[in-house]
């Protein structure tokens, strides 16, 4: 069990490319697509993918935009390549320590 997630629909559209589970159009049918925002308070291994599978949704891509309850955000310039990283700033370290009640 995990804490509840908040899910909101950012946009919806129809696409032949995504009709019938990504297998292409059948008779010109359009498939529904949606861009969702999911906010987790407590993430578990592949939680979003498992949630989608149970809801009969297909996940095309996932993008993490923040960590540690929003204290750290992804900067596109600093993290363009998969596996890339950056050092935390002194301010970020201090904020994380304060959030976790750790002494300096």
Buried (B, 14 or more C-beta within 10 A) or exposed (E): EEEEBEEEEEEEEEEEEBBEEEEEBEEEEBBEBEEBEBEBEEBEEEBBEEBBEEEEBEEEEEEEEEEEEEEBEEEEEEEEEEEEEEEEEEEBEEBBEEEEEEEE
